[in-house]
Each structure stands twice: as structure tokens, then as C-alpha cells.
Amino acid sequence: MPKLPRTSGAAIVKALERLGFVKLRQSGSHVILRRGPKGCVVPMHGEVKVGTLAGILRQADVSTEEFVDVL
């Protein structure tokens, strides 16, 4: 299993959009994405911590390998 990189919120949103997620709305500094019944909330910070990214991927039901491949 590859390690999760420290990356920005914008890069996370772009990677999830490549995986089929659609940006529904933005509330302040948080973007809400959805793909079918699964959704997730991504903070638009300059650098998102690894633990936060792991939680986002768990919400979105996306594996680490799948995310790192499209990043």
C-alpha cells in the first residue's frame, strides 16, 4: 500500500473528479463532492494532513492505490 502524500485541497478535488466525482457545491472553504450514493467533503487548504486525506478517502470509498494513481 503506497503512503499518502501531503497535498493541497485543490489537487485532491481534481483527483477525485478524475475518479468520477462531481462537485456539488462549496460552503466556505469546504467542497462537497458526490459519486452515486457516496460523497465526501474536502477542505480547500494549502496542505491537507495525511490523516484528513485518509478520512476523505474512507468517506468516498476510494482505495489509497486508486487515489495515488490518478494524483
Distance bins in CASP14 RR format, pairs under 12 A and 6 or more apart:
PFRMAT RR
TARGET T0000
AUTHOR 0000-0000-0000
RMODE 2
METHOD distances of the structure
MODEL  1
1 54 0 0 0 0 0 1 0 0 0 0 0
1 57 0 0 0 0 0 1 0 0 0 0 0
1 63 0 0 0 0 1 0 0 0 0 0 0
1 64 1 0 1 0 0 0 0 0 0 0 0
1 65 1 0 0 1 0 0 0 0 0 0 0
1 66 0 0 0 0 0 1 0 0 0 0 0
1 67 0 0 0 0 0 1 0 0 0 0 0
1 68 0 0 0 0 1 0 0 0 0 0 0
2 50 0 0 0 0 0 1 0 0 0 0 0
2 57 0 0 0 0 0 1 0 0 0 0 0
2 63 0 0 0 0 0 1 0 0 0 0 0
2 64 1 0 0 1 0 0 0 0 0 0 0
2 65 1 0 0 1 0 0 0 0 0 0 0
2 66 0 0 0 0 0 1 0 0 0 0 0
2 67 0 0 0 0 1 0 0 0 0 0 0
2 68 1 0 1 0 0 0 0 0 0 0 0
2 69 0 0 0 0 1 0 0 0 0 0 0
2 71 0 0 0 0 1 0 0 0 0 0 0
3 50 1 0 0 1 0 0 0 0 0 0 0
3 51 0 0 0 0 0 1 0 0 0 0 0
3 53 0 0 0 0 0 1 0 0 0 0 0
3 54 0 0 0 0 0 1 0 0 0 0 0
3 64 0 0 0 0 1 0 0 0 0 0 0
3 65 0 0 0 0 0 1 0 0 0 0 0
3 67 0 0 0 0 0 1 0 0 0 0 0
3 68 0 0 0 0 1 0 0 0 0 0 0
4 12 0 0 0 0 0 1 0 0 0 0 0
4 15 0 0 0 0 0 1 0 0 0 0 0
4 48 0 0 0 0 1 0 0 0 0 0 0
4 49 0 0 0 0 1 0 0 0 0 0 0
4 50 1 0 1 0 0 0 0 0 0 0 0
4 51 1 0 0 1 0 0 0 0 0 0 0
4 52 0 0 0 0 1 0 0 0 0 0 0
4 53 1 0 1 0 0 0 0 0 0 0 0
4 54 1 0 0 1 0 0 0 0 0 0 0
4 55 0 0 0 0 1 0 0 0 0 0 0
4 56 0 0 0 0 1 0 0 0 0 0 0
4 57 1 0 0 1 0 0 0 0 0 0 0
4 58 0 0 0 0 0 1 0 0 0 0 0
4 62 0 0 0 0 0 1 0 0 0 0 0
4 63 0 0 0 0 0 1 0 0 0 0 0
4 64 1 0 0 1 0 0 0 0 0 0 0
4 65 0 0 0 0 0 1 0 0 0 0 0
4 67 1 0 0 1 0 0 0 0 0 0 0
4 68 1 0 0 1 0 0 0 0 0 0 0
4 71 0 0 0 0 1 0 0 0 0 0 0
5 11 0 0 0 0 1 0 0 0 0 0 0
5 12 0 0 0 0 0 1 0 0 0 0 0
5 15 0 0 0 0 0 1 0 0 0 0 0
5 47 0 0 0 0 0 1 0 0 0 0 0
5 48 0 0 0 0 1 0 0 0 0 0 0
5 49 0 0 0 0 0 1 0 0 0 0 0
5 50 1 0 0 1 0 0 0 0 0 0 0
5 51 0 0 0 0 0 1 0 0 0 0 0
5 53 0 0 0 0 1 0 0 0 0 0 0
5 54 0 0 0 0 0 1 0 0 0 0 0
5 64 0 0 0 0 0 1 0 0 0 0 0
5 67 0 0 0 0 1 0 0 0 0 0 0
5 68 1 0 0 1 0 0 0 0 0 0 0
5 71 1 0 0 1 0 0 0 0 0 0 0
6 12 0 0 0 0 0 1 0 0 0 0 0
6 45 0 0 0 0 0 1 0 0 0 0 0
6 46 0 0 0 0 1 0 0 0 0 0 0
6 47 1 0 1 0 0 0 0 0 0 0 0
6 48 1 0 0 1 0 0 0 0 0 0 0
6 49 1 0 0 1 0 0 0 0 0 0 0
6 50 1 0 0 1 0 0 0 0 0 0 0
6 51 0 0 0 0 1 0 0 0 0 0 0
6 52 0 0 0 0 1 0 0 0 0 0 0
6 53 0 0 0 0 1 0 0 0 0 0 0
6 54 0 0 0 0 0 1 0 0 0 0 0
6 71 0 0 0 0 0 1 0 0 0 0 0
7 13 0 0 0 0 0 1 0 0 0 0 0
7 14 0 0 0 0 1 0 0 0 0 0 0
7 15 0 0 0 0 1 0 0 0 0 0 0
7 16 0 0 0 0 0 1 0 0 0 0 0
7 42 0 0 0 0 0 1 0 0 0 0 0
7 43 0 0 0 0 0 1 0 0 0 0 0
7 44 0 0 0 0 0 1 0 0 0 0 0
7 45 0 0 0 0 0 1 0 0 0 0 0
7 46 0 0 0 0 1 0 0 0 0 0 0
7 47 1 0 0 1 0 0 0 0 0 0 0
7 48 1 0 0 1 0 0 0 0 0 0 0
7 49 0 0 0 0 0 1 0 0 0 0 0
7 50 0 0 0 0 1 0 0 0 0 0 0
7 51 0 0 0 0 0 1 0 0 0 0 0
7 52 0 0 0 0 0 1 0 0 0 0 0
7 53 1 0 0 1 0 0 0 0 0 0 0
7 56 0 0 0 0 0 1 0 0 0 0 0
7 57 0 0 0 0 0 1 0 0 0 0 0
7 67 0 0 0 0 1 0 0 0 0 0 0
7 68 0 0 0 0 0 1 0 0 0 0 0
7 70 0 0 0 0 0 1 0 0 0 0 0
7 71 1 0 0 1 0 0 0 0 0 0 0
8 14 0 0 0 0 1 0 0 0 0 0 0
8 15 0 0 0 0 0 1 0 0 0 0 0
8 29 0 0 0 0 0 1 0 0 0 0 0
8 31 0 0 0 0 0 1 0 0 0 0 0
8 42 0 0 0 0 1 0 0 0 0 0 0
8 43 0 0 0 0 1 0 0 0 0 0 0
8 44 0 0 0 0 1 0 0 0 0 0 0
8 45 1 0 0 1 0 0 0 0 0 0 0
8 46 1 0 1 0 0 0 0 0 0 0 0
8 47 1 0 0 1 0 0 0 0 0 0 0
8 48 1 0 0 1 0 0 0 0 0 0 0
8 49 0 0 0 0 0 1 0 0 0 0 0
8 52 0 0 0 0 0 1 0 0 0 0 0
8 53 0 0 0 0 0 1 0 0 0 0 0
8 71 0 0 0 0 0 1 0 0 0 0 0
9 15 0 0 0 0 1 0 0 0 0 0 0
9 16 0 0 0 0 1 0 0 0 0 0 0
9 17 0 0 0 0 0 1 0 0 0 0 0
9 26 0 0 0 0 0 1 0 0 0 0 0
9 29 0 0 0 0 1 0 0 0 0 0 0
9 30 0 0 0 0 1 0 0 0 0 0 0
9 31 1 0 0 1 0 0 0 0 0 0 0
9 33 0 0 0 0 0 1 0 0 0 0 0
9 40 0 0 0 0 0 1 0 0 0 0 0
9 41 0 0 0 0 0 1 0 0 0 0 0
9 42 1 0 1 0 0 0 0 0 0 0 0
9 43 1 0 0 1 0 0 0 0 0 0 0
9 44 1 0 1 0 0 0 0 0 0 0 0
9 45 1 0 0 1 0 0 0 0 0 0 0
9 46 1 0 0 1 0 0 0 0 0 0 0
9 47 0 0 0 0 1 0 0 0 0 0 0
9 48 1 0 1 0 0 0 0 0 0 0 0
9 49 0 0 0 0 0 1 0 0 0 0 0
9 52 0 0 0 0 1 0 0 0 0 0 0
9 53 0 0 0 0 1 0 0 0 0 0 0
9 56 0 0 0 0 1 0 0 0 0 0 0
9 71 0 0 0 0 0 1 0 0 0 0 0
10 16 0 0 0 0 0 1 0 0 0 0 0
10 17 0 0 0 0 0 1 0 0 0 0 0
10 23 0 0 0 0 0 1 0 0 0 0 0
10 26 0 0 0 0 0 1 0 0 0 0 0
10 29 0 0 0 0 0 1 0 0 0 0 0
10 31 0 0 0 0 1 0 0 0 0 0 0
10 42 0 0 0 0 1 0 0 0 0 0 0
10 43 0 0 0 0 0 1 0 0 0 0 0
10 44 1 0 0 1 0 0 0 0 0 0 0
10 45 0 0 0 0 1 0 0 0 0 0 0
10 46 1 0 0 1 0 0 0 0 0 0 0
10 47 0 0 0 0 0 1 0 0 0 0 0
10 48 0 0 0 0 1 0 0 0 0 0 0
10 71 0 0 0 0 0 1 0 0 0 0 0
11 17 0 0 0 0 0 1 0 0 0 0 0
11 18 0 0 0 0 0 1 0 0 0 0 0
11 42 0 0 0 0 1 0 0 0 0 0 0
11 44 0 0 0 0 0 1 0 0 0 0 0
11 45 0 0 0 0 0 1 0 0 0 0 0
11 46 0 0 0 0 1 0 0 0 0 0 0
11 47 0 0 0 0 1 0 0 0 0 0 0
11 48 0 0 0 0 1 0 0 0 0 0 0
11 53 0 0 0 0 0 1 0 0 0 0 0
11 56 0 0 0 0 0 1 0 0 0 0 0
11 67 0 0 0 0 0 1 0 0 0 0 0
11 68 0 0 0 0 0 1 0 0 0 0 0
11 70 0 0 0 0 0 1 0 0 0 0 0
11 71 1 0 0 1 0 0 0 0 0 0 0
12 18 0 0 0 0 0 1 0 0 0 0 0
12 19 0 0 0 0 0 1 0 0 0 0 0
12 21 0 0 0 0 0 1 0 0 0 0 0
12 23 0 0 0 0 0 1 0 0 0 0 0
12 30 0 0 0 0 0 1 0 0 0 0 0
12 31 0 0 0 0 1 0 0 0 0 0 0
12 33 0 0 0 0 1 0 0 0 0 0 0
12 40 0 0 0 0 1 0 0 0 0 0 0
12 41 0 0 0 0 0 1 0 0 0 0 0
12 42 1 0 1 0 0 0 0 0 0 0 0
12 43 0 0 0 0 1 0 0 0 0 0 0
12 44 0 0 0 0 1 0 0 0 0 0 0
12 45 0 0 0 0 1 0 0 0 0 0 0
12 46 0 0 0 0 0 1 0 0 0 0 0
12 47 0 0 0 0 0 1 0 0 0 0 0
12 48 1 0 0 1 0 0 0 0 0 0 0
12 49 0 0 0 0 0 1 0 0 0 0 0
12 50 0 0 0 0 0 1 0 0 0 0 0
12 52 0 0 0 0 1 0 0 0 0 0 0
12 53 1 0 0 1 0 0 0 0 0 0 0
12 54 0 0 0 0 0 1 0 0 0 0 0
12 55 0 0 0 0 0 1 0 0 0 0 0
12 56 1 0 0 1 0 0 0 0 0 0 0
12 57 0 0 0 0 1 0 0 0 0 0 0
12 59 0 0 0 0 0 1 0 0 0 0 0
12 60 0 0 0 0 1 0 0 0 0 0 0
12 62 0 0 0 0 0 1 0 0 0 0 0
12 67 0 0 0 0 1 0 0 0 0 0 0
12 68 0 0 0 0 0 1 0 0 0 0 0
12 70 0 0 0 0 0 1 0 0 0 0 0
12 71 0 0 0 0 1 0 0 0 0 0 0
13 19 0 0 0 0 0 1 0 0 0 0 0
13 20 0 0 0 0 0 1 0 0 0 0 0
13 21 0 0 0 0 1 0 0 0 0 0 0
13 22 0 0 0 0 0 1 0 0 0 0 0
13 23 1 0 0 1 0 0 0 0 0 0 0
13 24 0 0 0 0 0 1 0 0 0 0 0
13 26 0 0 0 0 1 0 0 0 0 0 0
13 29 0 0 0 0 0 1 0 0 0 0 0
13 30 0 0 0 0 0 1 0 0 0 0 0
13 31 1 0 1 0 0 0 0 0 0 0 0
13 32 0 0 0 0 0 1 0 0 0 0 0
13 33 1 0 0 1 0 0 0 0 0 0 0
13 40 0 0 0 0 1 0 0 0 0 0 0
13 41 0 0 0 0 0 1 0 0 0 0 0
13 42 1 0 1 0 0 0 0 0 0 0 0
13 43 0 0 0 0 0 1 0 0 0 0 0
13 44 1 0 0 1 0 0 0 0 0 0 0
13 45 0 0 0 0 0 1 0 0 0 0 0
13 48 0 0 0 0 0 1 0 0 0 0 0
13 53 0 0 0 0 0 1 0 0 0 0 0
13 56 0 0 0 0 0 1 0 0 0 0 0
13 60 0 0 0 0 0 1 0 0 0 0 0
13 70 0 0 0 0 0 1 0 0 0 0 0
13 71 0 0 0 0 0 1 0 0 0 0 0
14 20 0 0 0 0 0 1 0 0 0 0 0
14 21 0 0 0 0 0 1 0 0 0 0 0
14 23 0 0 0 0 0 1 0 0 0 0 0
14 31 0 0 0 0 0 1 0 0 0 0 0
14 33 0 0 0 0 0 1 0 0 0 0 0
14 42 0 0 0 0 0 1 0 0 0 0 0
14 44 0 0 0 0 0 1 0 0 0 0 0
14 67 0 0 0 0 0 1 0 0 0 0 0
14 70 0 0 0 0 1 0 0 0 0 0 0
14 71 0 0 0 0 1 0 0 0 0 0 0
15 21 0 0 0 0 1 0 0 0 0 0 0
15 33 0 0 0 0 0 1 0 0 0 0 0
15 40 0 0 0 0 0 1 0 0 0 0 0
15 42 0 0 0 0 1 0 0 0 0 0 0
15 48 0 0 0 0 0 1 0 0 0 0 0
15 53 0 0 0 0 0 1 0 0 0 0 0
15 56 0 0 0 0 0 1 0 0 0 0 0
15 57 0 0 0 0 0 1 0 0 0 0 0
15 60 0 0 0 0 0 1 0 0 0 0 0
15 62 0 0 0 0 1 0 0 0 0 0 0
15 64 0 0 0 0 0 1 0 0 0 0 0
15 66 0 0 0 0 1 0 0 0 0 0 0
15 67 1 0 0 1 0 0 0 0 0 0 0
15 68 0 0 0 0 1 0 0 0 0 0 0
15 69 0 0 0 0 1 0 0 0 0 0 0
15 70 1 0 1 0 0 0 0 0 0 0 0
15 71 1 0 1 0 0 0 0 0 0 0 0
16 22 0 0 0 0 1 0 0 0 0 0 0
16 23 0 0 0 0 1 0 0 0 0 0 0
16 24 0 0 0 0 0 1 0 0 0 0 0
16 31 0 0 0 0 1 0 0 0 0 0 0
16 32 0 0 0 0 0 1 0 0 0 0 0
16 33 1 0 1 0 0 0 0 0 0 0 0
16 34 0 0 0 0 1 0 0 0 0 0 0
16 35 1 0 0 1 0 0 0 0 0 0 0
16 38 0 0 0 0 0 1 0 0 0 0 0
16 39 0 0 0 0 1 0 0 0 0 0 0
16 40 1 0 0 1 0 0 0 0 0 0 0
16 41 0 0 0 0 0 1 0 0 0 0 0
16 42 1 0 0 1 0 0 0 0 0 0 0
16 53 0 0 0 0 0 1 0 0 0 0 0
16 56 0 0 0 0 1 0 0 0 0 0 0
16 57 0 0 0 0 1 0 0 0 0 0 0
16 59 0 0 0 0 0 1 0 0 0 0 0
16 60 1 0 0 1 0 0 0 0 0 0 0
16 61 0 0 0 0 0 1 0 0 0 0 0
16 62 1 0 0 1 0 0 0 0 0 0 0
16 66 0 0 0 0 0 1 0 0 0 0 0
16 67 1 0 0 1 0 0 0 0 0 0 0
16 70 0 0 0 0 1 0 0 0 0 0 0
16 71 0 0 0 0 1 0 0 0 0 0 0
17 23 1 0 0 1 0 0 0 0 0 0 0
17 24 0 0 0 0 0 1 0 0 0 0 0
17 31 0 0 0 0 0 1 0 0 0 0 0
17 33 1 0 0 1 0 0 0 0 0 0 0
17 34 0 0 0 0 0 1 0 0 0 0 0
17 35 0 0 0 0 1 0 0 0 0 0 0
17 40 0 0 0 0 0 1 0 0 0 0 0
17 42 0 0 0 0 0 1 0 0 0 0 0
17 60 0 0 0 0 0 1 0 0 0 0 0
17 62 0 0 0 0 0 1 0 0 0 0 0
17 70 0 0 0 0 1 0 0 0 0 0 0
17 71 0 0 0 0 0 1 0 0 0 0 0
18 33 0 0 0 0 0 1 0 0 0 0 0
18 35 0 0 0 0 0 1 0 0 0 0 0
18 62 0 0 0 0 0 1 0 0 0 0 0
18 66 0 0 0 0 0 1 0 0 0 0 0
18 67 0 0 0 0 1 0 0 0 0 0 0
18 69 0 0 0 0 1 0 0 0 0 0 0
18 70 1 0 1 0 0 0 0 0 0 0 0
18 71 0 0 0 0 1 0 0 0 0 0 0
19 33 0 0 0 0 1 0 0 0 0 0 0
19 34 0 0 0 0 0 1 0 0 0 0 0
19 35 1 0 0 1 0 0 0 0 0 0 0
19 36 0 0 0 0 0 1 0 0 0 0 0
19 38 0 0 0 0 0 1 0 0 0 0 0
19 39 0 0 0 0 0 1 0 0 0 0 0
19 40 0 0 0 0 0 1 0 0 0 0 0
19 56 0 0 0 0 0 1 0 0 0 0 0
19 57 0 0 0 0 0 1 0 0 0 0 0
19 60 0 0 0 0 1 0 0 0 0 0 0
19 61 0 0 0 0 0 1 0 0 0 0 0
19 62 1 0 0 1 0 0 0 0 0 0 0
19 63 0 0 0 0 0 1 0 0 0 0 0
19 65 0 0 0 0 0 1 0 0 0 0 0
19 66 1 0 0 1 0 0 0 0 0 0 0
19 67 1 0 0 1 0 0 0 0 0 0 0
19 68 0 0 0 0 0 1 0 0 0 0 0
19 69 0 0 0 0 1 0 0 0 0 0 0
19 70 1 0 1 0 0 0 0 0 0 0 0
19 71 0 0 0 0 0 1 0 0 0 0 0
20 33 0 0 0 0 1 0 0 0 0 0 0
20 34 0 0 0 0 1 0 0 0 0 0 0
20 35 1 0 1 0 0 0 0 0 0 0 0
20 36 0 0 0 0 1 0 0 0 0 0 0
20 38 0 0 0 0 0 1 0 0 0 0 0
20 39 0 0 0 0 0 1 0 0 0 0 0
20 40 0 0 0 0 0 1 0 0 0 0 0
20 60 0 0 0 0 0 1 0 0 0 0 0
20 62 0 0 0 0 1 0 0 0 0 0 0
20 66 0 0 0 0 0 1 0 0 0 0 0
20 70 0 0 0 0 1 0 0 0 0 0 0
21 31 0 0 0 0 1 0 0 0 0 0 0
21 32 0 0 0 0 1 0 0 0 0 0 0
21 33 1 0 1 0 0 0 0 0 0 0 0
21 34 1 0 0 1 0 0 0 0 0 0 0
21 35 1 0 1 0 0 0 0 0 0 0 0
21 36 0 0 0 0 1 0 0 0 0 0 0
21 38 0 0 0 0 1 0 0 0 0 0 0
21 39 1 0 0 1 0 0 0 0 0 0 0
21 40 1 0 0 1 0 0 0 0 0 0 0
21 41 0 0 0 0 0 1 0 0 0 0 0
21 42 0 0 0 0 1 0 0 0 0 0 0
21 56 0 0 0 0 0 1 0 0 0 0 0
21 57 0 0 0 0 0 1 0 0 0 0 0
21 59 0 0 0 0 0 1 0 0 0 0 0
21 60 1 0 0 1 0 0 0 0 0 0 0
21 61 0 0 0 0 0 1 0 0 0 0 0
21 62 0 0 0 0 1 0 0 0 0 0 0
21 67 0 0 0 0 0 1 0 0 0 0 0
21 70 0 0 0 0 0 1 0 0 0 0 0
22 31 0 0 0 0 0 1 0 0 0 0 0
22 32 0 0 0 0 1 0 0 0 0 0 0
22 33 1 0 0 1 0 0 0 0 0 0 0
22 34 1 0 1 0 0 0 0 0 0 0 0
22 35 1 0 0 1 0 0 0 0 0 0 0
22 36 0 0 0 0 1 0 0 0 0 0 0
22 38 0 0 0 0 0 1 0 0 0 0 0
22 39 0 0 0 0 1 0 0 0 0 0 0
22 40 0 0 0 0 0 1 0 0 0 0 0
23 30 0 0 0 0 0 1 0 0 0 0 0
23 31 1 0 1 0 0 0 0 0 0 0 0
23 32 1 0 0 1 0 0 0 0 0 0 0
23 33 1 0 1 0 0 0 0 0 0 0 0
23 34 0 0 0 0 1 0 0 0 0 0 0
23 35 0 0 0 0 0 1 0 0 0 0 0
23 39 0 0 0 0 0 1 0 0 0 0 0
23 40 0 0 0 0 0 1 0 0 0 0 0
23 41 0 0 0 0 0 1 0 0 0 0 0
23 42 0 0 0 0 1 0 0 0 0 0 0
23 44 0 0 0 0 0 1 0 0 0 0 0
24 30 0 0 0 0 0 1 0 0 0 0 0
24 31 0 0 0 0 1 0 0 0 0 0 0
24 32 1 0 1 0 0 0 0 0 0 0 0
24 33 1 0 0 1 0 0 0 0 0 0 0
24 34 1 0 1 0 0 0 0 0 0 0 0
24 35 0 0 0 0 0 1 0 0 0 0 0
24 36 0 0 0 0 0 1 0 0 0 0 0
24 39 0 0 0 0 1 0 0 0 0 0 0
24 40 0 0 0 0 0 1 0 0 0 0 0
24 41 0 0 0 0 0 1 0 0 0 0 0
24 42 0 0 0 0 0 1 0 0 0 0 0
25 31 1 0 0 1 0 0 0 0 0 0 0
25 32 1 0 1 0 0 0 0 0 0 0 0
25 33 0 0 0 0 1 0 0 0 0 0 0
25 34 0 0 0 0 1 0 0 0 0 0 0
25 41 0 0 0 0 0 1 0 0 0 0 0
25 42 0 0 0 0 0 1 0 0 0 0 0
26 32 1 0 0 1 0 0 0 0 0 0 0
26 33 0 0 0 0 0 1 0 0 0 0 0
26 41 0 0 0 0 0 1 0 0 0 0 0
26 42 0 0 0 0 1 0 0 0 0 0 0
26 43 0 0 0 0 0 1 0 0 0 0 0
26 44 1 0 0 1 0 0 0 0 0 0 0
27 41 0 0 0 0 1 0 0 0 0 0 0
27 42 0 0 0 0 0 1 0 0 0 0 0
27 43 0 0 0 0 0 1 0 0 0 0 0
27 44 0 0 0 0 0 1 0 0 0 0 0
28 41 0 0 0 0 0 1 0 0 0 0 0
28 42 0 0 0 0 0 1 0 0 0 0 0
28 43 0 0 0 0 1 0 0 0 0 0 0
28 44 0 0 0 0 1 0 0 0 0 0 0
28 45 0 0 0 0 0 1 0 0 0 0 0
29 41 0 0 0 0 0 1 0 0 0 0 0
29 42 0 0 0 0 1 0 0 0 0 0 0
29 43 1 0 0 1 0 0 0 0 0 0 0
29 44 1 0 1 0 0 0 0 0 0 0 0
29 45 1 0 0 1 0 0 0 0 0 0 0
29 46 0 0 0 0 1 0 0 0 0 0 0
29 48 0 0 0 0 0 1 0 0 0 0 0
30 40 0 0 0 0 0 1 0 0 0 0 0
30 41 1 0 1 0 0 0 0 0 0 0 0
30 42 1 0 0 1 0 0 0 0 0 0 0
30 43 1 0 1 0 0 0 0 0 0 0 0
30 44 1 0 0 1 0 0 0 0 0 0 0
30 45 0 0 0 0 1 0 0 0 0 0 0
30 48 0 0 0 0 0 1 0 0 0 0 0
30 52 0 0 0 0 0 1 0 0 0 0 0
30 56 0 0 0 0 0 1 0 0 0 0 0
31 39 0 0 0 0 0 1 0 0 0 0 0
31 40 0 0 0 0 1 0 0 0 0 0 0
31 41 1 0 0 1 0 0 0 0 0 0 0
31 42 1 0 1 0 0 0 0 0 0 0 0
31 43 0 0 0 0 1 0 0 0 0 0 0
31 44 1 0 0 1 0 0 0 0 0 0 0
31 45 0 0 0 0 0 1 0 0 0 0 0
31 48 0 0 0 0 0 1 0 0 0 0 0
31 56 0 0 0 0 0 1 0 0 0 0 0
32 38 0 0 0 0 0 1 0 0 0 0 0
32 39 1 0 0 1 0 0 0 0 0 0 0
32 40 1 0 0 1 0 0 0 0 0 0 0
32 41 1 0 1 0 0 0 0 0 0 0 0
32 42 0 0 0 0 1 0 0 0 0 0 0
32 43 0 0 0 0 0 1 0 0 0 0 0
32 44 0 0 0 0 0 1 0 0 0 0 0
32 56 0 0 0 0 0 1 0 0 0 0 0
32 59 0 0 0 0 0 1 0 0 0 0 0
32 60 0 0 0 0 0 1 0 0 0 0 0
33 39 1 0 1 0 0 0 0 0 0 0 0
33 40 1 0 1 0 0 0 0 0 0 0 0
33 41 1 0 0 1 0 0 0 0 0 0 0
33 42 1 0 0 1 0 0 0 0 0 0 0
33 43 0 0 0 0 0 1 0 0 0 0 0
33 44 0 0 0 0 0 1 0 0 0 0 0
33 56 0 0 0 0 1 0 0 0 0 0 0
33 57 0 0 0 0 0 1 0 0 0 0 0
33 59 0 0 0 0 1 0 0 0 0 0 0
33 60 1 0 0 1 0 0 0 0 0 0 0
33 62 0 0 0 0 0 1 0 0 0 0 0
34 40 0 0 0 0 1 0 0 0 0 0 0
34 41 0 0 0 0 0 1 0 0 0 0 0
34 42 0 0 0 0 0 1 0 0 0 0 0
34 59 0 0 0 0 0 1 0 0 0 0 0
34 60 0 0 0 0 1 0 0 0 0 0 0
34 61 0 0 0 0 0 1 0 0 0 0 0
35 59 0 0 0 0 0 1 0 0 0 0 0
35 60 1 0 0 1 0 0 0 0 0 0 0
35 61 0 0 0 0 1 0 0 0 0 0 0
35 62 0 0 0 0 1 0 0 0 0 0 0
36 60 0 0 0 0 0 1 0 0 0 0 0
36 61 0 0 0 0 0 1 0 0 0 0 0
37 59 0 0 0 0 0 1 0 0 0 0 0
37 60 0 0 0 0 0 1 0 0 0 0 0
37 61 0 0 0 0 1 0 0 0 0 0 0
38 56 0 0 0 0 0 1 0 0 0 0 0
38 57 0 0 0 0 0 1 0 0 0 0 0
38 58 0 0 0 0 0 1 0 0 0 0 0
38 59 1 0 0 1 0 0 0 0 0 0 0
38 60 1 0 1 0 0 0 0 0 0 0 0
38 61 1 0 1 0 0 0 0 0 0 0 0
38 62 0 0 0 0 1 0 0 0 0 0 0
39 55 0 0 0 0 0 1 0 0 0 0 0
39 56 0 0 0 0 1 0 0 0 0 0 0
39 57 0 0 0 0 0 1 0 0 0 0 0
39 58 0 0 0 0 0 1 0 0 0 0 0
39 59 1 0 0 1 0 0 0 0 0 0 0
39 60 1 0 1 0 0 0 0 0 0 0 0
39 61 0 0 0 0 1 0 0 0 0 0 0
39 62 0 0 0 0 0 1 0 0 0 0 0
40 52 0 0 0 0 0 1 0 0 0 0 0
40 53 0 0 0 0 0 1 0 0 0 0 0
40 54 0 0 0 0 0 1 0 0 0 0 0
40 55 0 0 0 0 1 0 0 0 0 0 0
40 56 1 0 1 0 0 0 0 0 0 0 0
40 57 1 0 0 1 0 0 0 0 0 0 0
40 58 0 0 0 0 1 0 0 0 0 0 0
40 59 1 0 1 0 0 0 0 0 0 0 0
40 60 1 0 1 0 0 0 0 0 0 0 0
40 61 0 0 0 0 1 0 0 0 0 0 0
40 62 0 0 0 0 1 0 0 0 0 0 0
40 67 0 0 0 0 0 1 0 0 0 0 0
41 48 0 0 0 0 0 1 0 0 0 0 0
41 52 0 0 0 0 0 1 0 0 0 0 0
41 55 0 0 0 0 1 0 0 0 0 0 0
41 56 1 0 0 1 0 0 0 0 0 0 0
41 58 0 0 0 0 0 1 0 0 0 0 0
41 59 1 0 0 1 0 0 0 0 0 0 0
41 60 0 0 0 0 1 0 0 0 0 0 0
42 48 1 0 0 1 0 0 0 0 0 0 0
42 52 0 0 0 0 1 0 0 0 0 0 0
42 53 0 0 0 0 1 0 0 0 0 0 0
42 55 0 0 0 0 0 1 0 0 0 0 0
42 56 1 0 1 0 0 0 0 0 0 0 0
42 57 0 0 0 0 0 1 0 0 0 0 0
42 59 0 0 0 0 1 0 0 0 0 0 0
42 60 0 0 0 0 1 0 0 0 0 0 0
42 62 0 0 0 0 0 1 0 0 0 0 0
42 67 0 0 0 0 0 1 0 0 0 0 0
43 49 0 0 0 0 1 0 0 0 0 0 0
43 51 0 0 0 0 0 1 0 0 0 0 0
43 52 1 0 0 1 0 0 0 0 0 0 0
43 53 0 0 0 0 1 0 0 0 0 0 0
43 55 0 0 0 0 0 1 0 0 0 0 0
43 56 0 0 0 0 1 0 0 0 0 0 0
45 52 0 0 0 0 1 0 0 0 0 0 0
45 53 0 0 0 0 0 1 0 0 0 0 0
45 56 0 0 0 0 0 1 0 0 0 0 0
46 52 0 0 0 0 0 1 0 0 0 0 0
47 53 0 0 0 0 0 1 0 0 0 0 0
48 54 0 0 0 0 0 1 0 0 0 0 0
48 55 0 0 0 0 0 1 0 0 0 0 0
48 56 1 0 0 1 0 0 0 0 0 0 0
48 57 0 0 0 0 0 1 0 0 0 0 0
49 55 0 0 0 0 0 1 0 0 0 0 0
49 56 0 0 0 0 0 1 0 0 0 0 0
50 56 0 0 0 0 0 1 0 0 0 0 0
50 57 0 0 0 0 0 1 0 0 0 0 0
50 64 0 0 0 0 0 1 0 0 0 0 0
51 57 0 0 0 0 1 0 0 0 0 0 0
51 58 0 0 0 0 1 0 0 0 0 0 0
51 64 0 0 0 0 0 1 0 0 0 0 0
52 58 0 0 0 0 0 1 0 0 0 0 0
52 59 0 0 0 0 0 1 0 0 0 0 0
53 59 0 0 0 0 0 1 0 0 0 0 0
53 60 0 0 0 0 0 1 0 0 0 0 0
53 62 0 0 0 0 0 1 0 0 0 0 0
53 64 0 0 0 0 1 0 0 0 0 0 0
53 67 0 0 0 0 1 0 0 0 0 0 0
53 68 0 0 0 0 0 1 0 0 0 0 0
53 71 0 0 0 0 0 1 0 0 0 0 0
54 60 0 0 0 0 0 1 0 0 0 0 0
54 62 0 0 0 0 0 1 0 0 0 0 0
54 63 0 0 0 0 0 1 0 0 0 0 0
54 64 1 0 0 1 0 0 0 0 0 0 0
54 67 0 0 0 0 1 0 0 0 0 0 0
55 61 0 0 0 0 0 1 0 0 0 0 0
55 62 0 0 0 0 0 1 0 0 0 0 0
55 64 0 0 0 0 0 1 0 0 0 0 0
55 67 0 0 0 0 0 1 0 0 0 0 0
56 62 0 0 0 0 1 0 0 0 0 0 0
56 64 0 0 0 0 0 1 0 0 0 0 0
56 67 0 0 0 0 1 0 0 0 0 0 0
57 63 1 0 0 1 0 0 0 0 0 0 0
57 64 1 0 0 1 0 0 0 0 0 0 0
57 65 0 0 0 0 0 1 0 0 0 0 0
57 66 0 0 0 0 1 0 0 0 0 0 0
57 67 1 0 1 0 0 0 0 0 0 0 0
57 68 0 0 0 0 0 1 0 0 0 0 0
57 70 0 0 0 0 0 1 0 0 0 0 0
57 71 0 0 0 0 0 1 0 0 0 0 0
58 64 0 0 0 0 0 1 0 0 0 0 0
58 67 0 0 0 0 0 1 0 0 0 0 0
60 66 0 0 0 0 1 0 0 0 0 0 0
60 67 0 0 0 0 1 0 0 0 0 0 0
61 67 0 0 0 0 0 1 0 0 0 0 0
62 68 0 0 0 0 0 1 0 0 0 0 0
62 69 0 0 0 0 0 1 0 0 0 0 0
62 70 0 0 0 0 1 0 0 0 0 0 0
62 71 0 0 0 0 0 1 0 0 0 0 0
63 69 0 0 0 0 1 0 0 0 0 0 0
63 70 0 0 0 0 0 1 0 0 0 0 0
64 70 0 0 0 0 0 1 0 0 0 0 0
64 71 0 0 0 0 0 1 0 0 0 0 0
65 71 0 0 0 0 0 1 0 0 0 0 0
END
